[in-house]
Every structure is written in structure tokens, then in C-alpha cells.
Amino acid sequence: MNTGAFKGNKRFLPSKPCVVCGRPMVWRRAWAKNWDEVRYCSDACRKRNNTERGA
């Protein structure tokens, strides 16, 4: 039995911090194909980062 496999317990899922606010983002199935490219926890953080770059 693989003890590191996801069995309904989110603590075994990979996570990483949002580049804008630093909140931890836990892996989601929707991000399975591009997890390495996910940088923001929400659309609000994505917009805030883009407006800060342009200013």
C-alpha cells in the first residue's frame, strides 16, 4: 500500500504558495496538466499582479 497516495486526505496533495499573496495552493484535478505553470491562487491575485507590473 502506498502511504503517500491521495486517499481523501488533502495533506498528501502537493502544494505551493501563491506568488502574489503567499497563500498555500493545494493541487486540484483541474490543474493536473499544468500544475508547474500555476502561479496564482485566484483571479484577484492574477489581476493584482498584472496591474502592479503595468504601474
mmCIF file of the N, C-alpha and C atoms, coordinates in Angstrom:
data_MODEL
# 
_entry.id   MODEL 
# 
loop_
_atom_site.group_PDB 
_atom_site.id 
_atom_site.type_symbol 
_atom_site.label_atom_id 
_atom_site.label_alt_id 
_atom_site.label_comp_id 
_atom_site.label_asym_id 
_atom_site.label_entity_id 
_atom_site.label_seq_id 
_atom_site.pdbx_PDB_ins_code 
_atom_site.Cartn_x 
_atom_site.Cartn_y 
_atom_site.Cartn_z 
_atom_site.occupancy 
_atom_site.B_iso_or_equiv 
_atom_site.pdbx_formal_charge 
_atom_site.auth_seq_id 
_atom_site.auth_comp_id 
_atom_site.auth_asym_id 
_atom_site.auth_atom_id 
_atom_site.pdbx_PDB_model_num 
ATOM 1   N N  . MET A 1 1  ? 0.839  -1.187 0.000   1.00 0.00 ? 1  MET A N  1 
ATOM 2   C CA . MET A 1 1  ? 0.000  0.000  0.000   1.00 0.00 ? 1  MET A CA 1 
ATOM 3   C C  . MET A 1 1  ? 0.882  1.248  0.000   1.00 0.00 ? 1  MET A C  1 
ATOM 4   N N  . ASN A 1 2  ? 0.574  2.210  -0.838  1.00 0.00 ? 2  ASN A N  1 
ATOM 5   C CA . ASN A 1 2  ? 1.321  3.446  -0.948  1.00 0.00 ? 2  ASN A CA 1 
ATOM 6   C C  . ASN A 1 2  ? 0.778  4.459  0.060   1.00 0.00 ? 2  ASN A C  1 
ATOM 7   N N  . THR A 1 3  ? 1.533  4.769  1.100   1.00 0.00 ? 3  THR A N  1 
ATOM 8   C CA . THR A 1 3  ? 1.050  5.668  2.145   1.00 0.00 ? 3  THR A CA 1 
ATOM 9   C C  . THR A 1 3  ? 1.022  7.121  1.697   1.00 0.00 ? 3  THR A C  1 
ATOM 10  N N  . GLY A 1 4  ? 1.762  7.479  0.633   1.00 0.00 ? 4  GLY A N  1 
ATOM 11  C CA . GLY A 1 4  ? 1.790  8.851  0.148   1.00 0.00 ? 4  GLY A CA 1 
ATOM 12  C C  . GLY A 1 4  ? 0.708  9.158  -0.866  1.00 0.00 ? 4  GLY A C  1 
ATOM 13  N N  . ALA A 1 5  ? -0.100 8.175  -1.223  1.00 0.00 ? 5  ALA A N  1 
ATOM 14  C CA . ALA A 1 5  ? -1.141 8.382  -2.228  1.00 0.00 ? 5  ALA A CA 1 
ATOM 15  C C  . ALA A 1 5  ? -2.354 9.088  -1.619  1.00 0.00 ? 5  ALA A C  1 
ATOM 16  N N  . PHE A 1 6  ? -3.053 9.833  -2.454  1.00 0.00 ? 6  PHE A N  1 
ATOM 17  C CA . PHE A 1 6  ? -4.248 10.536 -2.008  1.00 0.00 ? 6  PHE A CA 1 
ATOM 18  C C  . PHE A 1 6  ? -5.371 9.552  -1.747  1.00 0.00 ? 6  PHE A C  1 
ATOM 19  N N  . LYS A 1 7  ? -5.865 9.554  -0.537  1.00 0.00 ? 7  LYS A N  1 
ATOM 20  C CA . LYS A 1 7  ? -6.975 8.687  -0.142  1.00 0.00 ? 7  LYS A CA 1 
ATOM 21  C C  . LYS A 1 7  ? -8.074 9.504  0.514   1.00 0.00 ? 7  LYS A C  1 
ATOM 22  N N  . GLY A 1 8  ? -8.358 10.682 -0.042  1.00 0.00 ? 8  GLY A N  1 
ATOM 23  C CA . GLY A 1 8  ? -9.376 11.548 0.526   1.00 0.00 ? 8  GLY A CA 1 
ATOM 24  C C  . GLY A 1 8  ? -8.822 12.485 1.585   1.00 0.00 ? 8  GLY A C  1 
ATOM 25  N N  . ASN A 1 9  ? -7.511 12.465 1.788   1.00 0.00 ? 9  ASN A N  1 
ATOM 26  C CA . ASN A 1 9  ? -6.887 13.318 2.783   1.00 0.00 ? 9  ASN A CA 1 
ATOM 27  C C  . ASN A 1 9  ? -5.995 14.325 2.070   1.00 0.00 ? 9  ASN A C  1 
ATOM 28  N N  . LYS A 1 10 ? -6.337 15.609 2.139   1.00 0.00 ? 10 LYS A N  1 
ATOM 29  C CA . LYS A 1 10 ? -5.632 16.631 1.367   1.00 0.00 ? 10 LYS A CA 1 
ATOM 30  C C  . LYS A 1 10 ? -4.197 16.884 1.807   1.00 0.00 ? 10 LYS A C  1 
ATOM 31  N N  . ARG A 1 11 ? -3.799 16.401 2.969   1.00 0.00 ? 11 ARG A N  1 
ATOM 32  C CA . ARG A 1 11 ? -2.433 16.677 3.404   1.00 0.00 ? 11 ARG A CA 1 
ATOM 33  C C  . ARG A 1 11 ? -1.399 15.950 2.556   1.00 0.00 ? 11 ARG A C  1 
ATOM 34  N N  . PHE A 1 12 ? -1.819 14.946 1.788   1.00 0.00 ? 12 PHE A N  1 
ATOM 35  C CA . PHE A 1 12 ? -0.906 14.216 0.916   1.00 0.00 ? 12 PHE A CA 1 
ATOM 36  C C  . PHE A 1 12 ? -0.783 14.844 -0.465  1.00 0.00 ? 12 PHE A C  1 
ATOM 37  N N  . LEU A 1 13 ? -1.619 15.848 -0.769  1.00 0.00 ? 13 LEU A N  1 
ATOM 38  C CA . LEU A 1 13 ? -1.554 16.507 -2.071  1.00 0.00 ? 13 LEU A CA 1 
ATOM 39  C C  . LEU A 1 13 ? -0.430 17.531 -2.084  1.00 0.00 ? 13 LEU A C  1 
ATOM 40  N N  . PRO A 1 14 ? 0.213  17.736 -3.235  1.00 0.00 ? 14 PRO A N  1 
ATOM 41  C CA . PRO A 1 14 ? 1.263  18.756 -3.307  1.00 0.00 ? 14 PRO A CA 1 
ATOM 42  C C  . PRO A 1 14 ? 0.670  20.153 -3.164  1.00 0.00 ? 14 PRO A C  1 
ATOM 43  N N  . SER A 1 15 ? 1.459  21.066 -2.664  1.00 0.00 ? 15 SER A N  1 
ATOM 44  C CA . SER A 1 15 ? 1.016  22.452 -2.536  1.00 0.00 ? 15 SER A CA 1 
ATOM 45  C C  . SER A 1 15 ? 2.194  23.375 -2.823  1.00 0.00 ? 15 SER A C  1 
ATOM 46  N N  . LYS A 1 16 ? 1.869  24.637 -3.088  1.00 0.00 ? 16 LYS A N  1 
ATOM 47  C CA . LYS A 1 16 ? 2.884  25.662 -3.297  1.00 0.00 ? 16 LYS A CA 1 
ATOM 48  C C  . LYS A 1 16 ? 2.253  27.013 -3.012  1.00 0.00 ? 16 LYS A C  1 
ATOM 49  N N  . PRO A 1 17 ? 3.058  28.031 -2.705  1.00 0.00 ? 17 PRO A N  1 
ATOM 50  C CA . PRO A 1 17 ? 2.491  29.345 -2.363  1.00 0.00 ? 17 PRO A CA 1 
ATOM 51  C C  . PRO A 1 17 ? 2.135  30.165 -3.604  1.00 0.00 ? 17 PRO A C  1 
ATOM 52  N N  . CYS A 1 18 ? 1.140  31.007 -3.450  1.00 0.00 ? 18 CYS A N  1 
ATOM 53  C CA . CYS A 1 18 ? 0.762  31.973 -4.486  1.00 0.00 ? 18 CYS A CA 1 
ATOM 54  C C  . CYS A 1 18 ? 1.877  33.013 -4.566  1.00 0.00 ? 18 CYS A C  1 
ATOM 55  N N  . VAL A 1 19 ? 2.257  33.436 -5.778  1.00 0.00 ? 19 VAL A N  1 
ATOM 56  C CA . VAL A 1 19 ? 3.360  34.383 -5.932  1.00 0.00 ? 19 VAL A CA 1 
ATOM 57  C C  . VAL A 1 19 ? 2.993  35.797 -5.496  1.00 0.00 ? 19 VAL A C  1 
ATOM 58  N N  . VAL A 1 20 ? 1.693  36.104 -5.381  1.00 0.00 ? 20 VAL A N  1 
ATOM 59  C CA . VAL A 1 20 ? 1.267  37.446 -5.001  1.00 0.00 ? 20 VAL A CA 1 
ATOM 60  C C  . VAL A 1 20 ? 1.009  37.548 -3.499  1.00 0.00 ? 20 VAL A C  1 
ATOM 61  N N  . CYS A 1 21 ? 0.157  36.683 -2.975  1.00 0.00 ? 21 CYS A N  1 
ATOM 62  C CA . CYS A 1 21 ? -0.247 36.804 -1.569  1.00 0.00 ? 21 CYS A CA 1 
ATOM 63  C C  . CYS A 1 21 ? 0.430  35.792 -0.646  1.00 0.00 ? 21 CYS A C  1 
ATOM 64  N N  . GLY A 1 22 ? 1.027  34.743 -1.204  1.00 0.00 ? 22 GLY A N  1 
ATOM 65  C CA . GLY A 1 22 ? 1.725  33.763 -0.386  1.00 0.00 ? 22 GLY A CA 1 
ATOM 66  C C  . GLY A 1 22 ? 0.854  32.681 0.215   1.00 0.00 ? 22 GLY A C  1 
ATOM 67  N N  . ARG A 1 23 ? -0.436 32.695 -0.052  1.00 0.00 ? 23 ARG A N  1 
ATOM 68  C CA . ARG A 1 23 ? -1.316 31.648 0.471   1.00 0.00 ? 23 ARG A CA 1 
ATOM 69  C C  . ARG A 1 23 ? -0.960 30.312 -0.161  1.00 0.00 ? 23 ARG A C  1 
ATOM 70  N N  . PRO A 1 24 ? -1.053 29.236 0.617   1.00 0.00 ? 24 PRO A N  1 
ATOM 71  C CA . PRO A 1 24 ? -0.753 27.924 0.027   1.00 0.00 ? 24 PRO A CA 1 
ATOM 72  C C  . PRO A 1 24 ? -1.871 27.477 -0.912  1.00 0.00 ? 24 PRO A C  1 
ATOM 73  N N  . MET A 1 25 ? -1.479 26.984 -2.077  1.00 0.00 ? 25 MET A N  1 
ATOM 74  C CA . MET A 1 25 ? -2.436 26.439 -3.042  1.00 0.00 ? 25 MET A CA 1 
ATOM 75  C C  . MET A 1 25 ? -2.252 24.930 -3.060  1.00 0.00 ? 25 MET A C  1 
ATOM 76  N N  . VAL A 1 26 ? -3.322 24.204 -2.839  1.00 0.00 ? 26 VAL A N  1 
ATOM 77  C CA . VAL A 1 26 ? -3.270 22.746 -2.859  1.00 0.00 ? 26 VAL A CA 1 
ATOM 78  C C  . VAL A 1 26 ? -3.668 22.276 -4.248  1.00 0.00 ? 26 VAL A C  1 
ATOM 79  N N  . TRP A 1 27 ? -2.977 21.248 -4.739  1.00 0.00 ? 27 TRP A N  1 
ATOM 80  C CA . TRP A 1 27 ? -3.208 20.695 -6.068  1.00 0.00 ? 27 TRP A CA 1 
ATOM 81  C C  . TRP A 1 27 ? -4.682 20.377 -6.288  1.00 0.00 ? 27 TRP A C  1 
ATOM 82  N N  . ARG A 1 28 ? -5.172 20.703 -7.486  1.00 0.00 ? 28 ARG A N  1 
ATOM 83  C CA . ARG A 1 28 ? -6.542 20.386 -7.889  1.00 0.00 ? 28 ARG A CA 1 
ATOM 84  C C  . ARG A 1 28 ? -6.508 19.582 -9.176  1.00 0.00 ? 28 ARG A C  1 
ATOM 85  N N  . ARG A 1 29 ? -7.506 18.781 -9.369  1.00 0.00 ? 29 ARG A N  1 
ATOM 86  C CA . ARG A 1 29 ? -7.567 17.959 -10.579 1.00 0.00 ? 29 ARG A CA 1 
ATOM 87  C C  . ARG A 1 29 ? -7.571 18.824 -11.834 1.00 0.00 ? 29 ARG A C  1 
ATOM 88  N N  . ALA A 1 30 ? -8.210 19.984 -11.773 1.00 0.00 ? 30 ALA A N  1 
ATOM 89  C CA . ALA A 1 30 ? -8.257 20.880 -12.922 1.00 0.00 ? 30 ALA A CA 1 
ATOM 90  C C  . ALA A 1 30 ? -6.871 21.387 -13.303 1.00 0.00 ? 30 ALA A C  1 
ATOM 91  N N  . TRP A 1 31 ? -5.919 21.389 -12.342 1.00 0.00 ? 31 TRP A N  1 
ATOM 92  C CA . TRP A 1 31 ? -4.576 21.856 -12.601 1.00 0.00 ? 31 TRP A CA 1 
ATOM 93  C C  . TRP A 1 31 ? -3.619 20.718 -12.925 1.00 0.00 ? 31 TRP A C  1 
ATOM 94  N N  . ALA A 1 32 ? -4.114 19.515 -13.101 1.00 0.00 ? 32 ALA A N  1 
ATOM 95  C CA . ALA A 1 32 ? -3.262 18.332 -13.282 1.00 0.00 ? 32 ALA A CA 1 
ATOM 96  C C  . ALA A 1 32 ? -2.316 18.476 -14.469 1.00 0.00 ? 32 ALA A C  1 
ATOM 97  N N  . LYS A 1 33 ? -2.793 19.022 -15.573 1.00 0.00 ? 33 LYS A N  1 
ATOM 98  C CA . LYS A 1 33 ? -1.972 19.110 -16.784 1.00 0.00 ? 33 LYS A CA 1 
ATOM 99  C C  . LYS A 1 33 ? -0.980 20.261 -16.756 1.00 0.00 ? 33 LYS A C  1 
ATOM 100 N N  . ASN A 1 34 ? -1.244 21.292 -15.949 1.00 0.00 ? 34 ASN A N  1 
ATOM 101 C CA . ASN A 1 34 ? -0.352 22.453 -15.944 1.00 0.00 ? 34 ASN A CA 1 
ATOM 102 C C  . ASN A 1 34 ? 0.025  22.909 -14.531 1.00 0.00 ? 34 ASN A C  1 
ATOM 103 N N  . TRP A 1 35 ? 0.171  21.999 -13.601 1.00 0.00 ? 35 TRP A N  1 
ATOM 104 C CA . TRP A 1 35 ? 0.490  22.332 -12.213 1.00 0.00 ? 35 TRP A CA 1 
ATOM 105 C C  . TRP A 1 35 ? 1.782  23.148 -12.119 1.00 0.00 ? 35 TRP A C  1 
ATOM 106 N N  . ASP A 1 36 ? 2.764  22.868 -12.943 1.00 0.00 ? 36 ASP A N  1 
ATOM 107 C CA . ASP A 1 36 ? 4.020  23.607 -12.894 1.00 0.00 ? 36 ASP A CA 1 
ATOM 108 C C  . ASP A 1 36 ? 3.857  25.065 -13.309 1.00 0.00 ? 36 ASP A C  1 
ATOM 109 N N  . GLU A 1 37 ? 2.815  25.356 -14.085 1.00 0.00 ? 37 GLU A N  1 
ATOM 110 C CA . GLU A 1 37 ? 2.585  26.715 -14.576 1.00 0.00 ? 37 GLU A CA 1 
ATOM 111 C C  . GLU A 1 37 ? 1.634  27.520 -13.694 1.00 0.00 ? 37 GLU A C  1 
ATOM 112 N N  . VAL A 1 38 ? 0.952  26.896 -12.755 1.00 0.00 ? 38 VAL A N  1 
ATOM 113 C CA . VAL A 1 38 ? 0.005  27.587 -11.881 1.00 0.00 ? 38 VAL A CA 1 
ATOM 114 C C  . VAL A 1 38 ? 0.793  28.474 -10.922 1.00 0.00 ? 38 VAL A C  1 
ATOM 115 N N  . ARG A 1 39 ? 0.464  29.771 -10.903 1.00 0.00 ? 39 ARG A N  1 
ATOM 116 C CA . ARG A 1 39 ? 1.200  30.719 -10.069 1.00 0.00 ? 39 ARG A CA 1 
ATOM 117 C C  . ARG A 1 39 ? 0.313  31.494 -9.111  1.00 0.00 ? 39 ARG A C  1 
ATOM 118 N N  . TYR A 1 40 ? -0.983 31.598 -9.401  1.00 0.00 ? 40 TYR A N  1 
ATOM 119 C CA . TYR A 1 40 ? -1.879 32.443 -8.617  1.00 0.00 ? 40 TYR A CA 1 
ATOM 120 C C  . TYR A 1 40 ? -2.982 31.615 -7.972  1.00 0.00 ? 40 TYR A C  1 
ATOM 121 N N  . CYS A 1 41 ? -3.393 32.004 -6.765  1.00 0.00 ? 41 CYS A N  1 
ATOM 122 C CA . CYS A 1 41 ? -4.434 31.264 -6.058  1.00 0.00 ? 41 CYS A CA 1 
ATOM 123 C C  . CYS A 1 41 ? -5.824 31.661 -6.540  1.00 0.00 ? 41 CYS A C  1 
ATOM 124 N N  . SER A 1 42 ? -5.954 32.829 -7.170  1.00 0.00 ? 42 SER A N  1 
ATOM 125 C CA . SER A 1 42 ? -7.276 33.302 -7.581  1.00 0.00 ? 42 SER A CA 1 
ATOM 126 C C  . SER A 1 42 ? -7.147 34.295 -8.728  1.00 0.00 ? 42 SER A C  1 
ATOM 127 N N  . ASP A 1 43 ? -8.280 34.619 -9.329  1.00 0.00 ? 43 ASP A N  1 
ATOM 128 C CA . ASP A 1 43 ? -8.293 35.639 -10.380 1.00 0.00 ? 43 ASP A CA 1 
ATOM 129 C C  . ASP A 1 43 ? -7.926 37.004 -9.799  1.00 0.00 ? 43 ASP A C  1 
ATOM 130 N N  . ALA A 1 44 ? -8.301 37.252 -8.544  1.00 0.00 ? 44 ALA A N  1 
ATOM 131 C CA . ALA A 1 44 ? -7.978 38.527 -7.911  1.00 0.00 ? 44 ALA A CA 1 
ATOM 132 C C  . ALA A 1 44 ? -6.466 38.717 -7.815  1.00 0.00 ? 44 ALA A C  1 
ATOM 133 N N  . CYS A 1 45 ? -5.744 37.682 -7.437  1.00 0.00 ? 45 CYS A N  1 
ATOM 134 C CA . CYS A 1 45 ? -4.286 37.770 -7.359  1.00 0.00 ? 45 CYS A CA 1 
ATOM 135 C C  . CYS A 1 45 ? -3.669 37.923 -8.747  1.00 0.00 ? 45 CYS A C  1 
ATOM 136 N N  . ARG A 1 46 ? -4.213 37.250 -9.728  1.00 0.00 ? 46 ARG A N  1 
ATOM 137 C CA . ARG A 1 46 ? -3.708 37.382 -11.090 1.00 0.00 ? 46 ARG A CA 1 
ATOM 138 C C  . ARG A 1 46 ? -3.868 38.822 -11.577 1.00 0.00 ? 46 ARG A C  1 
ATOM 139 N N  . LYS A 1 47 ? -5.032 39.425 -11.329 1.00 0.00 ? 47 LYS A N  1 
ATOM 140 C CA . LYS A 1 47 ? -5.278 40.804 -11.753 1.00 0.00 ? 47 LYS A CA 1 
ATOM 141 C C  . LYS A 1 47 ? -4.401 41.783 -10.977 1.00 0.00 ? 47 LYS A C  1 
ATOM 142 N N  . ARG A 1 48 ? -4.250 41.556 -9.686  1.00 0.00 ? 48 ARG A N  1 
ATOM 143 C CA . ARG A 1 48 ? -3.433 42.453 -8.864  1.00 0.00 ? 48 ARG A CA 1 
ATOM 144 C C  . ARG A 1 48 ? -1.979 42.415 -9.334  1.00 0.00 ? 48 ARG A C  1 
ATOM 145 N N  . ASN A 1 49 ? -1.457 41.264 -9.677  1.00 0.00 ? 49 ASN A N  1 
ATOM 146 C CA . ASN A 1 49 ? -0.089 41.150 -10.148 1.00 0.00 ? 49 ASN A CA 1 
ATOM 147 C C  . ASN A 1 49 ? 0.089  41.873 -11.481 1.00 0.00 ? 49 ASN A C  1 
ATOM 148 N N  . ASN A 1 50 ? -0.867 41.716 -12.377 1.00 0.00 ? 50 ASN A N  1 
ATOM 149 C CA . ASN A 1 50 ? -0.760 42.365 -13.685 1.00 0.00 ? 50 ASN A CA 1 
ATOM 150 C C  . ASN A 1 50 ? -0.858 43.889 -13.572 1.00 0.00 ? 50 ASN A C  1 
ATOM 151 N N  . THR A 1 51 ? -1.689 44.404 -12.670 1.00 0.00 ? 51 THR A N  1 
ATOM 152 C CA . THR A 1 51 ? -1.809 45.848 -12.521 1.00 0.00 ? 51 THR A CA 1 
ATOM 153 C C  . THR A 1 51 ? -0.552 46.425 -11.857 1.00 0.00 ? 51 THR A C  1 
ATOM 154 N N  . GLU A 1 52 ? 0.091  45.679 -10.961 1.00 0.00 ? 52 GLU A N  1 
ATOM 155 C CA . GLU A 1 52 ? 1.307  46.146 -10.328 1.00 0.00 ? 52 GLU A CA 1 
ATOM 156 C C  . GLU A 1 52 ? 2.454  46.200 -11.329 1.00 0.00 ? 52 GLU A C  1 
ATOM 157 N N  . ARG A 1 53 ? 2.502  45.285 -12.259 1.00 0.00 ? 53 ARG A N  1 
ATOM 158 C CA . ARG A 1 53 ? 3.549  45.295 -13.286 1.00 0.00 ? 53 ARG A CA 1 
ATOM 159 C C  . ARG A 1 53 ? 3.403  46.493 -14.204 1.00 0.00 ? 53 ARG A C  1 
ATOM 160 N N  . GLY A 1 54 ? 2.154  46.805 -14.578 1.00 0.00 ? 54 GLY A N  1 
ATOM 161 C CA . GLY A 1 54 ? 1.898  47.884 -15.516 1.00 0.00 ? 54 GLY A CA 1 
ATOM 162 C C  . GLY A 1 54 ? 2.072  49.263 -14.901 1.00 0.00 ? 54 GLY A C  1 
ATOM 163 N N  . ALA A 1 55 ? 2.030  49.357 -13.594 1.00 0.00 ? 55 ALA A N  1 
ATOM 164 C CA . ALA A 1 55 ? 2.115  50.676 -12.930 1.00 0.00 ? 55 ALA A CA 1 
ATOM 165 C C  . ALA A 1 55 ? 3.540  51.154 -12.800 1.00 0.00 ? 55 ALA A C  1 
# 
